[in-house]
Amino acid sequence: MNTVVVGGGVIGLATAWQAIRQGVTVTVIDPAPATKASHVSAGMLPPGNEQLYGQDDLLRLCLASRALYPSFVAELEEFASAGFRRDGVLDAAFDDDALAALDHQQSFQEALGIRTERLTAAECAKLQPAFAPALGGLLSPDDGAVDPRVLNEALITAIEALGGTVVRRRVVRVADHAVTLDNGDAVPFDRLVLAAGCWTHHIEGLPHDAVPEIRPVKGQILRLHSDRPLLDVTARALHKGSSLYLVPRPGGELVIGATYEERGYDETVTADGTRELLNRAAAVMPDVGALRFAEISAGLRPAAPDDLPVIGPTDVPDVYLATGHFRMGVQLAPVTAVAMAAYLTDTTPHPSVVPFTPLRFSS
Ligand SMILES: Cc1cc2nc3c(=O)[nH]c(=O)nc-3n(C[C@H](O)[C@H](O)[C@H](O)COP(=O)(O)OP(=O)(O)OC[C@H]3O[C@@H](n4cnc5c(N)ncnc54)[C@H](O)[C@@H]3O)c2cc1C
């Protein structure tokens, strides 16, 4: 079976790698693999949080991916480092409302079997000395983060090492079991996976209702640098009803994100975005202004009409979708990839992906 994967973000790359491991011949087509949302992403792999309250299907999908992450990474690290760390996520409360919300979060996580430790203000200060005084915290010691830039590179290395092909071109159209590229070349396929993030529905040639509109939700994100890591563990700072995440990397990089902006396909970075992130960071980490500026970048989160992932076969024979992962694509890459590889080899996918069928949008 010859499968073409359109889109080389983390979802397309992870899908391609898992399919190749199952014996599928795969060509990934992308003009610039791993340069869009999957490149700017923070790579937070948080435990359950308020976004999942009452969203049972999404919660099951997240838990399945969380369970798969260690083996997914271990298999990938046969080829290259995947930039994965599972040394804890600290939720630190900086006001009374946030502190009260931690009670709810702790019972929610513990009911799911996610280990938590409640921290006093003094324990938070000891764990994360660079923070302003927090009122208390919740540590999830079995969660963490991955560096998406390292992960994406590892996926490309593994795909190519196993005989997969990465073609650096844009797909314009699908017709008669072939995709047409922007240079006019046609690439035939037995099966096609569209994983082009928020550009997925722009690919021509498919019936209108086979591919839902995937809305871009812009996020700006900041990267600062210090000689040694300023924070010891990945953290979310809960303050004034919002959560700011701070992801330290081993080399001294600190990733601070992110904004949520509905501005269509606008990928510009702005002074306002930078100021918003710096102000929010300074409120919880007073010395942040002294760090070296490394990068401000923007990416477009791919959001389906119901803001949920879109994974599986469409009603067009041999055409599959893997998109719509919105703010969780890095987190959900393992379960999506394993499920897509099952679909592509005619085996039963992980049950947690079934509710995310693209057929929910067909008329
Ligand atoms: C600021 C920010 C922070 C984030 N933080 C996190 C986080 O901490 N944890 C988490 O889990 N998620 C996070 N996300 C969300 C996550 O990054 C996305 O859900 C994920 O990257 C989506 O991956 P993707 O492969 O579907 O899309 P993308 O990474 O956007 O990749 C789509 C690819 O398709 C290609 N493409 C487009 N059109 C065509 C075409 N016609 N032909 C061929 N190729 C095409 C593009 O070049 C691109 O490489 C964050 C996102 C942003 C923006």
The ligand as a Gaussian input file, in Angstrom:
#p B3LYP/6-31G(d) Opt

LIG

0 1
 C        1.920000      29.173000      20.334000
 C        1.466000      27.744000      20.357000
 C        1.735000      26.954000      21.466000
 C        1.318000      25.627000      21.514000
 N        1.614000      24.868000      22.600000
 C        1.217000      23.568000      22.639000
 C        1.578000      22.750000      23.729000
 O        2.215000      23.208000      24.673000
 N        1.185000      21.426000      23.710000
 C        0.464000      20.900000      22.664000
 O        0.131000      19.707000      22.700000
 N        0.123000      21.664000      21.605000
 C        0.469000      22.983000      21.576000
 N        0.130000      23.775000      20.513000
 C       -0.729000      23.200000      19.475000
 C        0.090000      22.366000      18.509000
 O        1.239000      23.083000      18.138000
 C       -0.755000      22.030000      17.262000
 O       -1.963000      21.424000      17.643000
 C        0.008000      21.077000      16.361000
 O        1.287000      21.573000      16.083000
 C       -0.743000      20.848000      15.055000
 O        0.080000      20.044000      14.250000
 P       -0.270000      19.800000      12.729000
 O        0.751000      18.876000      12.211000
 O       -1.719000      19.406000      12.615000
 O       -0.195000      21.253000      12.048000
 P        1.066000      22.144000      11.595000
 O        2.185000      22.042000      12.539000
 O        0.501000      23.503000      11.315000
 O        1.537000      21.458000      10.259000
 C        0.778000      21.509000       9.082000
 C        1.756000      21.305000       7.933000
 O        1.018000      21.224000       6.713000
 C        1.779000      21.831000       5.709000
 N        0.899000      22.189000       4.596000
 C       -0.052000      23.131000       4.560000
 N       -0.645000      23.154000       3.354000
 C       -0.038000      22.200000       2.611000
 C       -0.190000      21.746000       1.287000
 N       -1.119000      22.274000       0.462000
 N        0.636000      20.772000       0.825000
 C        1.557000      20.200000       1.642000
 N        1.741000      20.589000       2.928000
 C        0.947000      21.577000       3.397000
 C        2.415000      23.031000       6.390000
 O        3.595000      23.463000       5.709000
 C        2.721000      22.468000       7.774000
 O        4.063000      21.980000       7.875000
 C        0.583000      25.086000      20.418000
 C        0.340000      25.864000      19.293000
 C        0.788000      27.182000      19.256000
 C        0.525000      27.990000      18.023000

